[in-house]
Amino acid sequence: MRVVEDVSKMAGQMGTNVDFTKVLKVSALIHDIGRFEQATWSNDYIDRNYANRNIDGVTNHAEAGYYILVKENKIKDFKIPYNVQKPILDVVRYHQLSKLTSDLSYRVSNIKELNNQMNALLKTNPLNDSEKIISAALVQMVKDVDSLDILYQHLTGEFNVTRDSVAYDTEGEDIDTIALHWGIPKEEILEYNGVEEKEVLNMDSIKIPMKNVDPIKLTVPIDIQKAYFNKQDIDLEQIMKRRDWTFITGMWWRLNHFLRNINFVSNLIVVEDNKLLDKIYETYPDKYKPLVHAAFEFAKEELLEKAIKENEGQIYKTR
């Protein structure tokens, strides 16, 4: 519902007509419908686990949503007019893509053009190129607000900025070596994991309690900092496989990913007007703030304020 509310605000700022706004709100409402199917069998919402589900053509929650609506014909329950079913289904199916297909990367030059295409779409049967334009706009707008929603989740407590522990790949190390690396007693690690010392050698990964760990142990690696400040993409799957991955590095990635991938100036303005980044930063305990301070300052000054200024009066921000 928060995504629906935010796309409504976005549509109001941009000046989309009543019909487009209705379709946009429906798209936002059902874009994550596959998550409900996922919730029946998964407690972690990791999309790659779909590989073991053996559902035809489904590899993630977005494709699961499309499967439910199309293959199981649940879309009939929503009584959506035929002319706009395809664009809405495109939102459900493709909103998780990091790179859109060519048909979905189309950009309208102004809102008048977009509204005219919506009018044409509602009057056309069979569908024509208007469908591609509306699909592209809907997918991009819902993706934008979906990215923005992650920032909100930090403030509501749905997605904590810190963790009580971090996972550490043991790689054959004994508990003494692990304890020395983190600078805490081995008894503390063993008690937190509920294991005995001899069991550690047979473990692929062990949780390190953060309560007494010196924050310096969580410093973000230099190569990741360099990529961040150069505004380069940071591959999440790759950095999560590293032993130096922590929730602090995770925030550097999120700031890089979300602000680089918000396409509409209206959403940048929402982030700025609501001081979302300042509010998220303040949720950090004082001991961790120095580890993320530079990332937040760069995000506000370089990725946010500069982008708004450079794109004043435009629909999209320029790359």
C-alpha positions as CSV (number, residue, x, y, z in Angstrom):
1,M,0.0,0.0,0.0
2,R,2.9,2.3,0.6
3,V,4.1,1.7,-3.0
4,V,0.6,2.5,-4.2
5,E,0.6,5.8,-2.2
6,D,4.0,6.8,-3.5
7,V,3.2,6.1,-7.2
8,S,0.0,8.2,-6.7
9,K,2.1,11.1,-5.5
10,M,4.6,10.6,-8.4
11,A,1.7,10.6,-10.9
12,G,0.4,13.8,-9.4
13,Q,3.7,15.5,-9.6
14,M,4.2,14.4,-13.2
15,G,0.6,15.2,-14.4
16,T,-0.5,11.8,-15.7
17,N,-4.1,11.6,-16.7
18,V,-6.8,9.8,-14.6
19,D,-6.7,6.6,-16.7
20,F,-3.0,6.3,-16.6
21,T,-2.9,6.9,-12.9
22,K,-5.6,4.2,-12.3
23,V,-3.6,1.7,-14.2
24,L,-0.4,2.7,-12.5
25,K,-2.0,2.2,-9.0
26,V,-3.3,-1.3,-10.0
27,S,0.2,-2.2,-11.3
28,A,1.8,-1.0,-8.0
29,L,-0.8,-2.9,-6.0
30,I,-0.2,-6.3,-7.5
31,H,3.4,-6.0,-8.7
32,D,4.6,-8.2,-5.8
33,I,1.7,-10.7,-5.8
34,G,4.3,-13.5,-6.3
35,R,5.6,-12.8,-2.8
36,F,2.4,-14.3,-1.3
37,E,3.1,-17.6,-3.1
38,Q,6.6,-17.4,-1.9
39,A,5.6,-16.8,1.7
40,T,3.8,-20.2,1.7
41,W,7.1,-22.1,1.3
42,S,10.0,-19.7,2.1
43,N,10.9,-17.8,5.2
44,D,13.8,-15.9,3.6
45,Y,12.4,-14.6,0.3
46,I,15.6,-15.5,-1.6
47,D,14.6,-15.7,-5.3
48,R,17.3,-18.2,-6.2
49,N,15.6,-20.8,-4.1
50,Y,13.0,-21.0,-6.9
51,A,15.4,-23.3,-8.8
52,N,14.3,-26.1,-6.4
53,R,10.6,-25.3,-6.9
54,N,10.4,-26.7,-10.4
55,I,7.6,-24.3,-11.5
56,D,7.6,-23.9,-15.3
57,G,9.7,-20.9,-16.3
58,V,9.7,-19.4,-12.8
59,T,13.1,-18.3,-11.3
60,N,12.0,-15.4,-9.0
61,H,9.0,-13.9,-7.3
62,A,8.2,-11.6,-10.3
63,E,7.9,-14.5,-12.6
64,A,5.9,-16.4,-10.0
65,G,3.4,-13.5,-9.9
66,Y,3.1,-13.6,-13.7
67,Y,2.6,-17.4,-13.6
68,I,-0.2,-17.0,-11.0
69,L,-2.0,-14.3,-13.0
70,V,-1.6,-15.8,-16.5
71,K,-1.1,-19.6,-16.2
72,E,-3.5,-19.9,-13.3
73,N,-5.7,-17.2,-14.8
74,K,-6.0,-15.3,-11.5
75,I,-6.0,-12.0,-13.4
76,K,-9.7,-12.5,-14.1
77,D,-10.4,-12.0,-10.4
78,F,-9.2,-8.4,-10.7
79,K,-11.7,-7.5,-13.6
80,I,-9.0,-5.5,-15.4
81,P,-10.0,-4.2,-18.9
82,Y,-8.4,-6.3,-21.6
83,N,-6.6,-3.3,-23.2
84,V,-4.4,-2.7,-20.2
85,Q,-3.9,-6.3,-19.0
86,K,-0.6,-6.7,-20.9
87,P,1.1,-3.6,-19.6
88,I,0.1,-4.5,-16.0
89,L,1.4,-8.0,-16.5
90,D,4.6,-6.6,-17.8
91,V,5.0,-4.7,-14.5
92,V,4.5,-7.9,-12.5
93,R,6.9,-9.9,-14.7
94,Y,9.7,-7.4,-15.2
95,H,9.8,-5.1,-12.2
96,Q,12.8,-6.9,-10.7
97,L,15.0,-6.7,-13.8
98,S,18.2,-4.7,-13.2
99,K,18.4,-4.0,-17.0
100,L,15.1,-3.7,-18.9
101,T,14.5,-5.3,-22.3
102,S,14.5,-3.0,-25.3
103,D,10.7,-2.8,-25.4
104,L,10.7,-1.6,-21.8
105,S,13.5,0.9,-22.1
106,Y,11.4,3.3,-24.2
107,R,11.2,6.8,-22.8
108,V,8.6,9.4,-23.5
109,S,9.7,13.0,-23.9
110,N,6.8,14.6,-22.0
111,I,3.7,13.7,-20.1
112,K,1.4,14.9,-22.8
113,E,2.8,12.2,-25.1
114,L,2.3,9.6,-22.4
115,N,-1.3,10.6,-21.7
116,N,-2.1,10.6,-25.5
117,Q,-0.7,7.1,-25.7
118,M,-2.9,5.9,-22.9
119,N,-5.9,7.4,-24.6
120,A,-4.9,5.6,-27.8
121,L,-4.4,2.3,-26.0
122,L,-7.8,2.3,-24.4
123,K,-9.5,2.9,-27.8
124,T,-7.4,0.3,-29.7
125,N,-8.2,-3.3,-30.4
126,P,-6.0,-5.2,-31.3
127,L,-3.2,-3.5,-29.4
128,N,-0.6,-1.4,-31.1
129,D,2.7,0.4,-30.3
130,S,0.9,2.4,-27.6
131,E,1.1,-0.8,-25.5
132,K,4.9,-0.8,-25.6
133,I,5.1,2.8,-24.5
134,I,2.6,2.4,-21.6
135,S,4.3,-0.9,-20.5
136,A,7.7,0.9,-20.5
137,A,6.4,3.8,-18.5
138,L,4.6,1.6,-15.9
139,V,7.5,-0.8,-15.4
140,Q,10.0,2.1,-15.0
141,M,7.7,4.0,-12.6
142,V,6.9,1.0,-10.3
143,K,10.6,-0.1,-10.3
144,D,11.5,3.5,-9.2
145,V,9.1,3.5,-6.3
146,D,9.9,-0.1,-5.4
147,S,13.5,1.0,-5.0
148,L,12.4,4.0,-3.0
149,D,10.4,1.7,-0.7
150,I,13.5,0.0,0.6
151,L,14.7,3.4,2.0
152,Y,11.4,3.6,3.9
153,Q,11.8,0.1,5.2
154,H,14.9,1.2,7.1
155,L,12.8,3.8,8.9
156,T,9.9,1.6,9.8
157,G,12.1,-1.1,11.3
158,E,11.1,-3.7,8.6
159,F,14.7,-3.7,7.4
160,N,17.3,-2.9,10.1
161,V,20.4,-1.0,9.2
162,T,22.5,-3.1,11.7
163,R,22.6,-6.7,12.7
164,D,23.3,-8.6,15.9
165,S,25.8,-10.8,14.1
166,V,27.6,-11.2,10.8
167,A,28.2,-14.5,9.0
168,Y,31.9,-15.5,8.6
169,D,33.0,-18.2,6.3
170,T,35.4,-20.3,8.4
171,E,37.4,-21.7,5.4
172,G,38.9,-24.4,7.7
173,E,40.0,-22.0,10.4
174,D,39.8,-23.1,14.0
175,I,37.9,-21.1,16.7
176,D,41.1,-19.5,18.1
177,T,42.1,-18.0,14.7
178,I,38.5,-16.8,14.2
179,A,38.4,-15.2,17.7
180,L,41.7,-13.5,17.1
181,H,40.5,-12.1,13.8
182,W,37.4,-10.5,15.4
183,G,39.1,-9.6,18.6
184,I,36.6,-11.2,21.0
185,P,36.8,-14.3,23.3
186,K,36.2,-17.6,21.5
187,E,33.8,-18.5,24.3
188,E,31.5,-15.6,23.2
189,I,31.4,-16.9,19.7
190,L,30.8,-20.5,20.8
191,E,28.0,-19.6,23.2
192,Y,26.3,-17.3,20.5
193,N,26.3,-20.2,18.0
194,G,25.4,-22.9,20.6
195,V,28.3,-25.1,19.5
196,E,31.4,-26.7,21.0
197,E,34.9,-25.9,20.0
198,K,35.5,-29.1,18.1
199,E,32.5,-28.6,15.9
200,V,33.8,-25.4,14.4
201,L,36.2,-27.1,12.0
202,N,33.3,-28.9,10.4
203,M,31.3,-25.7,9.9
204,D,31.3,-23.7,6.6
205,S,30.1,-20.5,8.3
206,I,29.8,-19.2,11.8
207,K,27.9,-16.2,13.2
208,I,30.0,-13.6,14.9
209,P,28.2,-11.6,17.6
210,M,28.6,-7.9,17.2
211,K,28.1,-6.8,20.8
212,N,31.8,-6.5,21.7
213,V,33.4,-6.4,18.3
214,D,35.4,-3.2,17.6
215,P,33.7,-1.3,14.8
216,I,37.0,-1.0,12.9
217,K,36.6,-4.7,12.0
218,L,33.6,-3.6,9.8
219,T,35.5,-1.0,7.7
220,V,34.3,-1.1,4.1
221,P,37.0,-2.6,1.7
222,I,38.9,0.0,-0.3
223,D,37.9,-1.5,-3.7
224,I,34.2,-1.2,-2.8
225,Q,34.7,2.4,-1.6
226,K,36.5,3.3,-4.8
227,A,33.7,1.9,-7.0
228,Y,31.2,3.8,-4.9
229,F,32.9,7.2,-5.2
230,N,33.4,6.6,-8.9
231,K,29.6,5.9,-9.2
232,Q,30.3,2.5,-10.7
233,D,27.9,-0.4,-10.3
234,I,28.7,-2.8,-7.4
235,D,27.7,-6.4,-8.0
236,L,25.7,-7.5,-4.9
237,E,26.0,-11.2,-5.5
238,Q,29.8,-11.0,-5.8
239,I,30.4,-8.9,-2.7
240,M,28.1,-11.0,-0.6
241,K,30.3,-14.0,-1.3
242,R,33.3,-12.2,0.3
243,R,34.5,-12.8,3.8
244,D,34.6,-9.1,4.4
245,W,30.9,-8.6,3.6
246,T,29.0,-7.1,6.5
247,F,25.8,-5.1,7.1
248,I,28.0,-1.9,6.8
249,T,29.1,-2.8,3.3
250,G,25.5,-3.6,2.6
251,M,24.5,0.0,3.2
252,W,27.2,1.3,0.9
253,W,25.8,-1.0,-1.8
254,R,22.2,0.0,-1.2
255,L,23.0,3.7,-1.4
256,N,24.9,3.1,-4.6
257,H,22.2,0.9,-6.1
258,F,19.0,2.7,-5.2
259,L,20.1,6.2,-5.9
260,R,21.8,5.3,-9.2
261,N,18.8,3.4,-10.3
262,I,16.1,5.9,-9.4
263,N,15.2,7.2,-12.9
264,F,12.5,9.8,-12.2
265,V,13.4,13.3,-10.9
266,S,10.1,13.3,-8.9
267,N,11.4,10.5,-6.8
268,L,14.7,12.2,-6.2
269,I,12.8,15.2,-5.0
270,V,10.8,12.9,-2.6
271,V,14.1,11.6,-1.1
272,E,15.4,15.1,-0.7
273,D,12.2,16.8,0.6
274,N,11.6,14.0,3.2
275,K,15.3,14.0,4.2
276,L,15.2,10.2,4.0
277,L,18.9,9.8,3.9
278,D,19.4,11.9,7.0
279,K,16.8,10.0,8.9
280,I,18.3,6.6,7.9
281,Y,21.7,7.8,9.0
282,E,20.4,8.8,12.4
283,T,19.1,5.3,13.0
284,Y,22.7,4.1,13.2
285,P,24.2,3.7,16.7
286,D,27.0,6.2,17.3
287,K,29.7,3.6,17.1
288,Y,28.8,2.7,13.5
289,K,28.1,6.2,12.1
290,P,31.8,6.9,11.2
291,L,31.7,3.8,9.0
292,V,28.8,5.1,6.8
293,H,29.2,8.8,7.2
294,A,31.2,9.4,3.9
295,A,28.8,7.2,2.0
296,F,25.7,9.2,3.1
297,E,27.4,12.5,2.5
298,F,28.4,11.5,-1.0
299,A,24.9,10.2,-1.7
300,K,23.3,13.4,-0.6
301,E,25.7,15.8,-2.4
302,E,26.7,14.0,-5.5
303,L,24.0,11.4,-6.2
304,L,21.0,13.4,-5.0
305,E,21.3,17.1,-4.9
306,K,23.5,17.3,-8.0
307,A,21.2,15.1,-10.0
308,I,18.1,17.2,-9.0
309,K,19.9,20.4,-10.0
310,E,21.2,19.0,-13.3
311,N,17.7,17.6,-14.3
312,E,15.5,20.4,-13.1
313,G,12.3,20.5,-15.2
314,Q,12.9,17.1,-16.8
315,I,10.8,13.9,-16.3
316,Y,13.8,11.6,-16.2
317,K,17.2,12.2,-14.7
318,T,20.0,11.9,-17.3
319,R,22.7,9.2,-17.1
